[in-house]
Structure formats: structure tokens, C-alpha cells
Amino acid sequence: MKYSMIKYQFTNGTAEDWHREIDRFIAALDSDPELKGKISYRCMKNRDDQRRYSRATSFSNIAKRPGRSRAAT
């Protein structure tokens, strides 16, 4: 397993916009036949401010193969 942690500050749009975008992104990961079940993505919010954290977990070498590139949709 390989973990990636992303830390960012929410500054534009509404919280509902952020939730919709994260839901769309996770749904795309879950519905991709090559990635389904191989990547887990979780989002967390700091309760004291607007900082957000995302954790991606790769359960397979699919995300680690050299030369592999996927275009974002």
C-alpha cells in the first residue's frame, strides 16, 4: 500500500460546492474500471479552521507503474 496526504486551504466557493466536487471526484475513481477497488480517497476538514486534508491510498501497483499517465476528466 502507498499513502499520499494532501493538505489545502478551502478559499473559493461554498462548502456545498466543495462537497459536490469531492463527491464527483470520488465517484469517478469508483466507476473507473481500471481503478475501482485499487484506490481509496478520503477527505477530512479541520474543525477549527478551513484547512482540508485528503488521503489517497493505493492498494495496487496500478498507480505506481513507470510511464503510466491518465488524463483528468
C-alpha positions in Angstrom: 0.0 0.0 0.0 1.1 3.5 -0.7 -0.4 6.6 1.0 -0.5 10.2 -0.2 -1.6 13.1 2.0 -2.7 16.4 0.5 -3.2 19.5 2.7 -5.0 22.5 1.3 -7.0 25.6 2.4 -10.6 26.0 1.2 -11.0 29.6 0.0 -13.3 29.8 -3.0 -17.0 28.8 -3.4 -19.3 27.4 -0.8 -18.9 24.3 1.3 -21.6 22.7 -0.7 -19.6 23.3 -3.9 -16.6 21.6 -2.3 -18.7 18.6 -1.2 -20.1 18.3 -4.8 -16.7 18.4 -6.4 -15.2 15.9 -3.9 -18.2 13.6 -4.5 -17.8 13.9 -8.2 -14.1 13.1 -8.0 -14.6 10.0 -5.7 -17.4 8.7 -8.0 -15.1 9.0 -11.0 -12.4 6.9 -9.1 -15.0 4.4 -8.0 -16.6 4.0 -11.5 -13.3 3.7 -13.4 -12.9 0.0 -14.3 -9.0 0.2 -14.1 -9.0 1.9 -10.7 -12.1 0.5 -9.0 -11.1 -1.1 -5.7 -7.4 -0.1 -6.2 -7.5 3.5 -4.9 -9.3 4.8 -1.8 -9.7 8.6 -1.4 -10.9 10.2 1.8 -11.4 13.9 2.7 -11.3 15.5 6.2 -11.8 19.0 7.5 -10.1 20.6 10.4 -12.8 21.5 12.9 -11.1 24.8 13.9 -10.5 26.4 10.5 -10.9 25.9 6.8 -7.9 23.5 6.3 -8.8 20.3 4.4 -6.9 17.1 4.2 -7.2 14.4 1.6 -5.7 10.9 1.9 -5.3 8.7 -1.1 -4.4 5.0 -0.6 -3.2 2.8 -3.5 -3.9 -0.9 -2.9 -2.2 -1.9 -6.2 0.8 -1.1 -8.3 -1.6 0.4 -10.9 -0.8 3.9 -9.7 3.0 3.3 -9.5 3.8 1.8 -12.9 6.5 3.8 -14.7 5.3 5.7 -17.8 1.6 5.4 -16.8 -0.4 8.5 -17.5 -4.1 9.2 -17.1 -5.7 12.4 -18.3 -8.1 14.1 -15.8 -11.7 14.4 -17.0 
